[in-house]
Amino acid sequence: MTSEIAGKANFDHIRYAQLWEDADVLCAALPQEAGKTLVSICSAGDNALAMLTLDPARVVVVDLSPAQIACLHLRIGAMKALNHAEFLILMGARSGARGPLLDRALAEVDTETAAFWRDLRPLVEAHGAGGAGKFERYFRIFRTRLLPLAHSRKTIDDIFVSRPPEERADFLHDRFETWRWKLLLNVFFSRFMMGRMGRDKAFFDHVEGSVADHVTRRIRHAAITLDPAENPYLHWIMKGTHGDALPMTWREEHYDVIRSRLDRLDIRLGSLEAFIGAGEKADGFNLSDIFEYMSPDVFAQVYGSILSAANPQARLVYWNMMAPRRVPDACAGKVKTLTAKENDLKGQDKAFFYSDFVIEEVQ
Ligand SMILES: C[S@@+](CC[C@H](N)C(=O)[O-])C[C@H]1O[C@@H](n2cnc3c(N)ncnc32)[C@H](O)[C@@H]1O
């Protein structure tokens, strides 16, 4: 089986230089017992690394894109060469001199990965390795050129002051959702602009509704239901670095555990479909939001074949951004939806842009 999206989108460059999916909710959704075989879409690699905290026998990491696999290899090199504080500087969560840290990380990786990242040195020095993707560039243009048209620096800083939920609603209504802000969202999140600057237009083939409306709803969730002061994703989008809050993989409490288990990663350039076709079995799948990029028919076909590569009680964990995807009818009797867990974790998901988070367990 070939991958439908592979023929459409251009994978030459880094699309996501950091993971915009919350590993805290991912890891809580996957099987918790040690010794399991887990499979993860690579993307920028952060969530595959976070899955090492579950003490698995191995994590098979797949991605169609060599550039995305290179993001994971860089992190592995960085974790071998750098202490935690240096890692945060190299990634862009904190500011500091990144050139020498990049050199030390690249001394630990293969020559192809090193050459790939050396070409990106100016970008890494300016924005961190986690800021070197097309998606992060899109956020950067938003933050530096458009956001100042709607909001002052003081208003942006005030978003991250911790306050009770009622006051958060007032802040959003009185200070943030101004007419300028609404206009900005509609222009910036038009499909034309998103296609040009952030995402391949092919990725919108299956998306329903207006992107700006979706973003408005999700920002309300992030600004009122969740505490912005604890949200690393919102902080990066609005300020270009992380604040005190960090994504799970980048937090100090996990650094040494992840570092000590790097040899359990089994990294494979290629499609998830290739893993499934190889006859191996797994107990947990981090499927990112890849189903959204497939037509409903292809989704149903791929979903069925994932089940044939899943051990009993295996969990399929995935997000939907805008297009709804849940177990297809043909497979409905073979999995159980863990609704209570989904609802609990959806309420905590700090990567606020997704409309749905799905946990399905194989019967
Ligand atoms: C699906 S994208 C989404 C990332 C993130 N949710 C976002 O919106 O920022 C994550 C990664 O999946 C990879 N990918 C998509 N379809 C795939 C497939 N069928 N097999 C392996 N990797 C795939 C892409 O190359 C990309 O690096």
The ligand as a Tripos MOL2 file, in Angstrom:
@<TRIPOS>MOLECULE
LIG
   27    29     1     0     0
SMALL
NO_CHARGES

@<TRIPOS>ATOM
      1 C1          0.7020   14.4370   10.0270 C.3       1 LIG1
      2 S1          1.9310   15.6710   10.2230 S.3       1 LIG1
      3 C2          1.1520   16.6860   11.4650 C.3       1 LIG1
      4 C3          1.9850   17.3620   12.4860 C.3       1 LIG1
      5 C4          1.2350   18.2560   13.4840 C.3       1 LIG1
      6 N1         -0.0090   17.7060   13.8780 N.3       1 LIG1
      7 C5          0.9510   19.6300   12.9840 C.2       1 LIG1
      8 O1         -0.1130   19.8900   12.4570 O.co2     1 LIG1
      9 O2          1.8060   20.4700   13.2160 O.co2     1 LIG1
     10 C6          3.1770   14.8170   11.0590 C.3       1 LIG1
     11 C7          4.1140   14.0050   10.2130 C.3       1 LIG1
     12 O3          3.4230   12.9090    9.6450 O.3       1 LIG1
     13 C8          4.1450   12.4970    8.5210 C.3       1 LIG1
     14 N2          3.2420   11.6020    7.7770 N.ar      1 LIG1
     15 C9          2.0500   11.9090    7.2150 C.ar      1 LIG1
     16 N3          1.4690   10.8070    6.6980 N.ar      1 LIG1
     17 C10         2.3160    9.7540    6.9630 C.ar      1 LIG1
     18 C11         2.2900    8.3610    6.6980 C.ar      1 LIG1
     19 N4          1.2580    7.8190    6.0600 N.pl3     1 LIG1
     20 N5          3.3300    7.5970    7.1190 N.ar      1 LIG1
     21 C12         4.3840    8.1560    7.7750 C.ar      1 LIG1
     22 N6          4.4620    9.4720    8.0550 N.ar      1 LIG1
     23 C13         3.4500   10.2640    7.6590 C.ar      1 LIG1
     24 C14         4.5480   13.7990    7.8570 C.3       1 LIG1
     25 O4          5.6960   13.6200    7.0610 O.3       1 LIG1
     26 C15         4.8120   14.6850    9.0670 C.3       1 LIG1
     27 O5          6.1840   14.7440    9.3640 O.3       1 LIG1
@<TRIPOS>BOND
     1     1     2 1
     2     2     3 1
     3     2    10 1
     4     3     4 1
     5     4     5 1
     6     5     6 1
     7     5     7 1
     8     7     8 2
     9     7     9 1
    10    10    11 1
    11    11    12 1
    12    11    26 1
    13    12    13 1
    14    13    14 1
    15    13    24 1
    16    14    15 ar
    17    14    23 ar
    18    15    16 ar
    19    16    17 ar
    20    17    18 ar
    21    17    23 ar
    22    18    19 1
    23    18    20 ar
    24    20    21 ar
    25    21    22 ar
    26    22    23 ar
    27    24    25 1
    28    24    26 1
    29    26    27 1
@<TRIPOS>SUBSTRUCTURE
     1 LIG1         1 GROUP 0 **** ****
